[in-house]
Amino acid sequence: MKKNILAISIIALMTVFTACKKGAKNEASTAEAETATATTEAAVKYKAVPGESIIEWKGSKPTGTHIGTVTIESGVISLKNGVVESGNFLIDMKTITVTDLEPGDGKENLEAHLKGTVEGKQDHFFNVKEHPTAYFEVTGVEKVEGKTMLKGNLALKGQKKNIAFPVSVTENGDAVILKSEAFPINRTDWGVNYGSKSIFDDLGDKFINDEIELAITVKATKA
């Protein structure tokens, strides 16, 4: 009888121990799941403010330079711990503007030439009738010599190339500003070949530099 009671007690203790062990394991699994969920939810999405999100550009040739802007029509950016995790932006190429010339002093002519709205010159530069928008999609972020480099695919005139440029991110409550340093792109990578001495060898000094300098500012608020 005593042996039976002892055996039953041992079985009961083992059952309680096993149950406690399973409970602890389940609690650990639950805690891990909650941690994973918290990590997933850490990314915060922001929506670009079109009126305050622009790209500044500068083009040059032997006789001088021109500067201007183009508007970011829409876009979203996701941040995790202050670092860009993902994002994409739609650029309205119809908003190309020249800011260093006054109306009546060549401003309208240059804007029309860049947009390709002049008969016979549609494809000299950006041909906004056929390609009204450009698109940028973030593909990654890395640190290079202490700078945060934002990498992404820029789709322009039906061609897509990966570019990288230095950026800073400033968070202020429900708003964020992503701002790049000025950086160059080679316009011929997207088939913008007009006046390029690397494409045409008979231009003499009547060429336009292949590099266009860009500076991006995106202002966004929590989506």
Secondary structure, DSSP 8 states (H G I E B T S, - for coil): -HHHHHHHHHHHHHHHHHHHHHHHHHHHHHHHHHHHHHHHTT-EEEEE-GGG-EEEEEEEETTEEEEEEEEEEEEEEEEETTEEEEEEEEEEEEEEEE-SS-TTTTHHHHHHHHHT-STT-TTTTT-TTT--EEEEEEEEEEEETTEEEEEEEEEETTEEEEEEEEEEEEEETTEEEEEE--EEEEGGGGT--TT-TTT-S--TT----SEEEEEEEEEEEE-
